[in-house]
Amino acid sequence: MKNAERMSRSERAERVMASLRKVIPAPETELVHDNPFELLVAVVLSAQCTDERVNKVTPALFEKYPTIEDMATAEPEDIFALIRSISYPNNKAKHLAGAARMLRDEFGGRVPETSAQLKRLPGVGQKTAEVMISAAFGGAALAVDTHVFRVANRIGLVSENAATVDKVERELKRILPEHTWGDAHHLLILHGRYTCTARAPKCAECVLPGLCKTWDRMEALPAARDGLDPGRGAYYCATRRHYFDTPDRISDRHGTEQVSCPRCGSMNVFNARTGVTTKRVKDYRIG
């Protein structure tokens, strides 16, 4: 198999999706819903909130407001009382009340199926519209949330300057066949939610070694050094073989800030107490 750094993004994407499908045989949303309206409500509630929390709130919400017409009669404070444990409940209650009224008054009591119409609804942006088109209506769409953004960058499915959600979405759509967009969205989300997590990715359990750029870069980090003497300094420069206490900091070719030797500028530096390299592999968050 080619080293991940040498693969084209299209080739890597094809192999990544095939590997993820083996461990995620039924990629689909984890938001519990029975119809497009319920999914729309759940997706609006899920912004900066976990699907697990949303699924705990929606049963009571849908019991009281089972249809668009029912929710359209609700005041935001009525909805707030049922979603108070969700992040940003005030704004989301206003969005849901406003969206239900617009659906009733302007869309004939039905959830629209186009991105332009969906984004007219309060609380609905590009990501929510893409989720609805794909998950509710089976259309060609690929929503990029925090998980998709992080995982696509870590694996190397997008270029290193894909620093925004919009750019990641455009690049993924260029390298993935249109009929796979919906599955790709869920595969990347679920991989990011349960394996390639934000703070402590479970690389030892991952099915993508050899396909992931971040994996390759982690594997290429220098091994820990034994026998260093922290009494001679906090850091050890393996290039010039000397200790020092106050490092410089420079950016590597990937734009990641690294500890460097103040004498020679080398980034081949180790923590003298632990013997572990100070080199860091670039990570990805939505800024």
C-alpha positions in Angstrom: 0.0 0.0 0.0 1.2 3.5 -0.8 2.3 5.8 2.1 -0.6 8.1 2.9 1.5 11.1 2.0 1.9 9.9 -1.6 -1.7 9.0 -2.3 -4.0 11.3 -4.3 -6.9 12.5 -2.3 -9.3 10.7 -4.5 -7.5 7.4 -4.1 -7.3 7.9 -0.3 -11.0 8.8 -0.1 -12.0 5.6 -2.0 -9.9 3.4 0.3 -11.0 5.3 3.5 -14.7 4.9 2.7 -14.3 1.2 1.9 -12.5 0.6 5.2 -15.0 2.6 7.2 -17.9 0.8 5.6 -16.5 -2.5 7.0 -16.8 -1.3 10.6 -19.8 1.0 10.1 -22.2 -1.1 7.9 -25.2 1.1 8.3 -24.1 4.8 8.3 -27.0 6.9 9.2 -28.0 9.7 11.6 -28.3 8.9 15.3 -31.0 11.5 15.7 -34.2 9.7 16.4 -37.0 10.8 14.1 -40.0 9.5 12.2 -40.5 12.1 9.5 -38.7 15.1 7.9 -40.2 17.6 10.4 -39.0 15.7 13.4 -35.5 15.4 11.8 -35.5 19.2 11.1 -36.3 19.9 14.7 -33.7 17.5 16.0 -31.0 18.9 13.7 -31.7 22.4 14.8 -31.4 21.3 18.4 -28.2 19.4 17.7 -26.1 22.5 16.9 -23.3 22.5 19.5 -25.1 19.7 21.4 -24.7 16.0 21.4 -27.2 13.7 19.6 -27.6 11.8 22.8 -28.8 14.8 24.6 -31.2 15.8 21.8 -32.7 12.3 21.8 -33.5 12.6 25.5 -35.4 15.9 24.9 -37.3 15.2 21.6 -39.8 12.5 22.8 -41.5 15.0 25.2 -41.3 17.8 22.6 -42.8 15.7 19.9 -45.5 14.3 22.2 -46.7 17.9 22.9 -46.1 19.2 19.4 -46.4 16.2 17.0 -47.0 18.2 13.8 -45.9 21.4 12.2 -49.3 22.9 12.9 -49.1 22.1 16.5 -45.6 23.6 17.0 -46.7 26.7 15.0 -49.2 27.5 17.7 -46.5 27.4 20.4 -44.7 30.4 21.9 -40.9 30.2 22.3 -41.2 30.1 26.1 -43.5 27.0 25.8 -40.8 25.2 23.7 -38.0 26.5 26.0 -39.6 24.6 28.9 -39.1 21.3 27.1 -35.6 21.9 25.7 -34.0 23.8 28.6 -31.3 21.1 28.9 -30.1 21.7 25.3 -27.4 24.2 24.6 -28.6 27.7 23.7 -32.3 26.9 24.5 -33.6 30.4 24.2 -32.4 30.9 20.7 -33.4 27.4 19.6 -36.9 27.8 21.0 -37.3 31.0 19.0 -36.0 29.3 15.9 -38.3 26.3 16.2 -41.4 28.4 16.8 -40.5 30.7 13.9 -39.6 27.8 11.6 -42.9 26.0 12.3 -44.9 29.1 11.6 -43.1 29.7 8.3 -43.6 26.0 7.3 -47.3 26.4 8.0 -47.8 29.8 6.4 -45.4 29.8 3.5 -44.7 26.1 2.7 -48.1 24.5 3.0 -47.3 22.7 6.2 -44.5 20.7 4.6 -40.7 20.7 5.0 -39.2 22.0 1.7 -36.7 19.9 -0.2 -34.3 22.5 -1.6 -31.3 24.1 0.1 -32.5 27.7 -0.8 -35.9 27.1 0.7 -34.6 25.3 3.8 -32.1 28.1 4.6 -35.0 30.6 4.7 -36.2 28.9 7.9 -35.0 30.3 11.2 -32.1 28.3 12.6 -31.3 26.6 9.4 -27.9 27.2 7.8 -25.8 25.3 5.2 -25.0 22.3 7.4 -28.7 21.8 8.5 -29.9 22.1 4.9 -27.4 19.6 3.7 -28.3 17.1 6.4 -32.0 17.5 5.5 -31.5 17.0 1.8 -29.4 13.9 2.4 -31.0 12.2 5.4 -34.7 13.3 5.0 -35.0 13.3 1.2 -32.2 11.1 -0.1 -30.7 13.9 -2.2 -27.0 14.6 -3.0 -25.6 16.6 -0.1 -22.6 16.4 2.2 -22.9 18.3 5.5 -19.7 19.3 7.2 -19.8 19.5 11.0 -17.0 19.6 13.6 -16.4 15.8 13.2 -16.3 15.8 9.4 -14.0 18.9 9.4 -11.6 17.3 11.9 -11.5 13.8 10.4 -11.3 14.9 6.8 -8.3 17.1 7.7 -6.6 14.5 9.9 -6.9 11.8 7.3 -5.8 14.1 4.5 -8.9 14.0 2.4 -8.6 17.8 1.9 -5.7 20.1 1.3 -3.8 21.6 4.3 -5.2 25.1 3.6 -8.8 23.8 3.9 -9.3 25.9 7.0 -13.1 26.5 6.8 -16.2 24.4 6.7 -17.1 25.7 3.3 -13.7 24.8 1.8 -13.8 21.3 3.3 -17.3 20.8 1.9 -16.2 21.9 -1.6 -13.1 19.7 -1.6 -14.9 16.6 -0.4 -17.5 17.0 -3.0 -14.8 17.2 -5.7 -13.1 13.9 -4.7 -16.1 11.8 -3.7 -18.7 10.5 -6.2 -22.0 12.4 -5.8 -24.0 9.2 -5.0 -21.7 8.6 -2.0 -22.0 12.0 -0.3 -24.7 11.0 2.2 -22.9 7.9 3.3 -19.6 9.7 3.5 -21.1 12.4 5.7 -22.3 9.7 8.2 -19.2 7.6 8.0 -16.9 10.5 8.8 -19.2 11.7 11.6 -19.4 8.3 13.3 -15.7 7.7 12.9 -15.0 11.1 14.5 -17.6 10.6 17.2 -16.3 7.2 18.4 -12.8 6.7 17.1 -11.1 9.8 15.8 -12.2 11.9 18.7 -11.2 15.4 19.3 -9.1 15.1 22.5 -8.0 11.5 22.6 -8.2 9.8 19.3 -8.2 6.0 19.6 -5.5 5.4 17.0 -4.8 1.9 18.3 -8.4 0.9 17.4 -8.5 2.7 14.1 -9.0 0.8 10.8 -7.1 3.4 8.8 -3.4 2.9 9.4 -1.5 3.5 6.2 -4.4 5.6 4.9 -4.3 8.5 7.4 -1.7 11.3 7.0 -1.9 12.0 10.7 -1.2 8.4 11.5 1.9 8.4 9.3 3.1 11.6 10.9 2.6 10.2 14.4 4.5 7.1 13.4 7.4 9.2 12.1 7.9 11.0 15.4 11.3 10.2 17.1 11.2 7.5 19.7 11.6 8.5 23.3 15.2 8.8 24.6 16.5 7.1 27.7 19.1 8.5 30.0 18.5 12.2 29.7 19.5 14.3 32.7 16.9 17.0 33.6 19.4 18.4 36.1 21.4 19.8 33.2 18.4 21.5 31.6 14.7 21.2 30.8 15.2 20.3 27.2 17.8 18.3 25.2 18.7 19.2 21.6 19.6 15.9 19.8 21.1 17.8 16.9 23.8 19.7 18.8 23.7 17.3 21.8 23.3 19.9 24.6 20.7 20.9 27.2 18.9 24.2 27.6 16.0 25.6 29.7 14.3 28.2 27.6 13.3 27.1 24.1 12.4 29.1 21.0 9.2 28.4 19.1 8.9 28.2 15.4 6.3 27.0 12.9 7.1 23.9 10.8 6.1 23.4 7.2 2.6 22.4 8.2 2.1 25.6 10.2 2.3 23.9 13.6 4.2 25.7 16.3 7.2 23.6 17.6 9.7 23.9 20.4 13.1 24.6 18.9 16.7 24.9 20.1 17.6 28.6 20.9 21.2 28.0 19.6 20.8 26.1 16.3 17.0 26.3 15.6 16.6 22.5 15.5 13.2 21.1 16.2 14.8 17.8 17.2 14.2 18.5 20.8 13.2 16.2 23.7 11.8 16.8 27.2 14.7 16.0 29.5 12.5 14.7 32.3 10.3 12.3 30.2 12.6 11.7 27.3 9.7 12.3 24.9 10.0 14.4 21.8 8.5 17.9 21.9 7.4 17.6 18.2 3.7 17.9 17.7 1.7 16.7 14.8 -0.8 19.2 13.4 -4.3 18.8 14.7 -7.5 20.3 13.5 -10.4 22.2 15.0 -12.9 24.6 13.5 -11.6 28.0 14.5 
